[in-house]
Amino acid sequence: MTGQPDPVPFPRQHARTQRFTLGAPRGFTVSPDGARVAFLRSASGTDRTQRLWVLDVAGGRERLAADPPALLAGAEEELSATERARRERTRDGSAGIVGYAVDAAAEIAAFALSGRLFAAELRAGTARELPATGTVVDPRPSPDGRYVAYAADGALRVVHTDGDGGDRALAEPDGPEVTWGLAEFIAAEEMGRHRGFWWSPGSDRLLAARADTTPVRRWWIADPAHPDRAPAEVPYPAAGTPNAEVTLAFLGLDGSRTDVTWDRERFPYLARVHWSAAGPPLLLVQSRDQRTQHCLVVDEATGATRTVHEETDPVWNELHPGVPAWTPDGRLVRIADTPDGTEPGARRLFAGDRALTAAPLHVRAVLDIGEDDVLFAASGPETHDIGVYRVRHRGDGPVAPQRLGARPYPTVTSAVRGGDVVVLSQASLERPGTRVEVVRPGADGAEESVAVIGSYAQQPVLTARPRLVLAGEREIPCAVLLPEGHTEGDGPLPVLLDPYGGPHGQRVVAAHHAHLTSQWFANQGFAVVVADGRGTPGRSPAWEKAVSRRIAEVALQDQVDALHALAGRFPLDLTRVAIRGWSFGGYLAGLAALRRPDVFHAAVVGAPVTDLRLYDTHYQERYLGHPDEEPAVYAENSLLTDEGLSGAREPHRPMMIVHGLADDNVVVAHSLRLSSALLAAGRPHEVLPLSGVTHMTPQEQVAENLLLLQVDFLKRSLGLVGTA
């Protein structure tokens, strides 16, 4: 059911399909009885509009539950500033129903379109609009399916799912910078918390976040291509400056309000909230330096909290998806590092005080907690092989995790479960795209396939053929890609390093599509190297935390070491070495050109963080500390300081700096200041400003031409014959 290749060049196809994500199913929910799977999918590999679908598991039949063009009567979708920001935080460039929430039985789904509120009856396959006040964001049904709560214009409101009686406010902003029920910038961008309210299991109240951005400093993001438009005012908590003030309160459907209390002076970050029938609400709160975090339980009657678990780390505490949470019998599920954190498997899964995993599994996320077991994601000694496992949490005897969807080759697998039905999404290097399979236990206990959810995603016009290897003494995970048809007798190739190379950005994985762009660059005549050095996830806590206070030195050195270690194994011409990257990868490319011109001869520097004081609190202070307390650390790790370029060496190497002018995450000031510093130092360079582009580049023409322009620059800079 996968779409056929589009007979166009790869850059255009890559852009048109939004990196081959359009038409692929996503956003799965399985009903607790295992009868239905709800999911999102657009109508083709080039259609941006996501629709809500339902798979009836017993018959294997897919049916459309909500169609945005029909619900909007053909009108164009209109996004509020709040919704645009939410999609930017999740890096979602599609349209239509980009997210939805369901009741406990997965019978009612709620979603927003053009700021309007809709509900779909998943059994019947019908959808209708509900009355709502204001511009609707993040609607969520109550567990019993009788109500839908949503955020709108700073308020948190609720409406009955039959639409009777209209809607009403449960909480309204008490100041111009106050919002209820939304995740603040830091939570959504850095903590992985994208929601701001949670229903009680009994459907009679909500636990809601109140965010006040009054203390946060204001930045203004203008669009120079439209001087008639006022700049957008953005509250941005740069390193060392105040964060938003975040509190919680119980809001009853009867109009009651009970504020939740904890030591917010010591623990200002609200990282996680969990509320299930298995126990009282759980909060995970962090200190500003992230070296201490407490798991708190909340008294539903008084709002008082008490600590049930404390975690301390001399470097920082990592946040993990799916935890903390309760088992059905009331034990705390958490992911924790072993004391030294040096070996694979040093990040383990716990239920209460009992470790459920051991080496070599490195636990990445909890996916579901059942009556008897926990479903989780983990990697082993081969960090590119990411699997889904289940392990029993009951009993006192030894436990042995079982891998789901096991294959005779490495994969990147994720899962969603309801009852005994599991939806497995699996990518590999053996085939393009992601296969989505619905499985359940068979008579012998082994998993049995009951359905495959179809994909309309296009097939790429090229095939990625990465060779996954370990490089150097530190065994740095690398992917090496050579031009199609290249043979040993063809001689050495100019080299292009294509890393992300930093925290939360693993690139060397056993997934075909992850390497498509690198393969395309290879086919332009390069040997492409992707290296996941220290600081990248999936190996061990010590590997991730080796960048503390030395992120520039460590990240750059690992790129250099990987390059040199691979030179004896692959046809690499070390006299012609370039590097390209975006975001942290752009920062890394800038470091390479400025600080190691003896190794690198050209760099494409995309959306780089250049002055680390200008990036946000939670991210930057985790790795470098507070800038007022450790200014030298910031100066040493930045590309530039108030005095100019930091650590730059001769000779000067060509740089192409690329940045979206509408970027509200890494603002364009980073690139403009870098360009000014280069100019002041007499260093020629190129700047490519992208009008109207944010930290994403979903616009088709921009994404296509950006690849072509990079190849042209790299070939010119390295003295290669011909252009893209």
C-alpha angles and dihedrals in degrees: 000000000000114000122256123253116279108236093231132102116283097250091057094043091046090053097041093052094043091242091321093297097116113096093019116119116246143153098058126193123181119203113239091246090054092236100116140034117198118199145156126246136155121230097252144001091271100037112106096194112101116210130196115246136181127210115205099215098204095056098026090231123148120209135179114250102176130013115191097205090054094044092049091043091237095306120141116260114254120203126204120223089253093053092046090053092049091053091047090054091053092040091235114157097172129098140224118039101004093164141010140176131214139205121253093273093046090235098118123048122190126199142156129240122183088345092304126121122242135175128198126203101220097197094051096035094229130129132195141175120255125209112263139168120227129352108328121227130176102352116196129186121228115253091255091050095236098112142031120210121198142168118245131170093338095313132102111227138179134206134183113253091234088058094235119145097014123250132300138198121254092183133006129195115270093198139027093257097044125106131179124210100012132108112244120235097267094048093050099039101040113012100047091237107132101167136067107197138046130196121232115245087246093054092230101108144011134228104223135186120227114202122193114190095182093111093049117101117245127239126186121218114198131189105226090193088064108041089169091069123084116241116260113250110225126185101222121180102210119190112293095014130104122286128215114279108245124193136164135224138178109238115196124207084232090065097260124139129198119181119222116228132204136141096285092169089064097031109033097158119085100199105165140013124190126179121172139145089262094076149329121309115292124212129190111204128181136204115241092255089049092226092115129041131172130206107216133192117212126222103229093207100049106017090235118143135209131191117251097172136015126199124192130181128177090223108029142305115249120223118228132199117252099019147142098037141136130256112227089259092054106261121140115251114206143152116232140175122239115243099264096030093196105117131066107267092037089124107072141181119240136190105194107319093331119104110222096187138039139177133349093028115090105198116222107172145351110239103180141350116215135184092273108009148036123232112211144163121239144156129217134203089316100064092194090063107081115180141178118241138182124209131179115248096188125084133034102254128096117296127216118194115226121214118229121215092014114188133185088247135050119277142178105232135178130178147198122197139198121174106324094330119102128190109210119196109195133182127179143164089254095075139010122260131008126298115215114203130178113217138175134179115282128214091279093047094254117124116268124201112235102169146355118222109225125240126211092190116130123251111243117249089231135046122230115225107183121173108217111212142154117244132207134339093314091051093233110199109243141174117209120196125187129189115278109267095016113150133192091255093059093082132229121331132218108259130235119189109207107184140151086190100174146085119320092004114104110175103169100080136138094253122113099214093051088072102042098101091045090051091051090053089048090053089058088067105279136119100228121207124192112189127186102203131178113314094042118111134251105051112073138318091252091054091052095045097046088093094065109133089347104064095136096046097044099041093047095044092054091054090052094045093048091050094051094044092052094048091082093051104041135038097265122161102211092191089069110044125152134174133205131186147152128224106340086005089055090051089050092050090052091050090050095053095043103038104028107036086145087071106025125055103183139010139199104208109196123189092331128186099230105165103040092203087071095062125086129288104241095048102038099040090050091064104027108023125231113331093222090055098039108026093152091058091055092047093050094050100041125089088226141011135193087282095054136258115015118223095345117165137191142290100055115234126207114263131190110200115200125186140161111237092213095052109135094179103050099018120215090247086084092063096037091054091047090051091049092050091049091050092049089052092050094246115147115224142153126245122200111191115196110210115218092004123129129195085296122062102209095146107111100222093043094050093046098047093042090066092047094048092050092054091048091051094046094050093047093047095048094045095245122160117251132007136246 
